[in-house]
Amino acid sequence: MLVLSRKAGDRIMIGDHITVVVTKVSGNRISLGIEAPPNVRIVRGELAEIVRSFDDGPSGKGPSEDVTSSLGIPTFDFAVEPVVHRAR
């Protein structure tokens, strides 16, 4: 595991297409922004196993809307443009 110390506004590149940005540091909490291609799923660690278990649901088409909404995972029927915050 690579461990880095970063300040608000600092960026970390993962490969060529994923960027993690430290957007805010407050006490022992940080806020992160993640820029990634639309085909890269981003899920909080505590939900990863749950989401993975529903990916191949009974229909074989992935999780139902009921499952994703009960997990707090938003679903969209439209394209969403990423919001990029730049350090000032």
Secondary structure, DSSP 4 states (H G I P E B T S, - for coil): -------TT-EEEETTTEEEEEEEEETTEEEEEEE--TTS----HHHHHHHHHHHT-TTSS---HHHHHHTT----SS--PPP-----
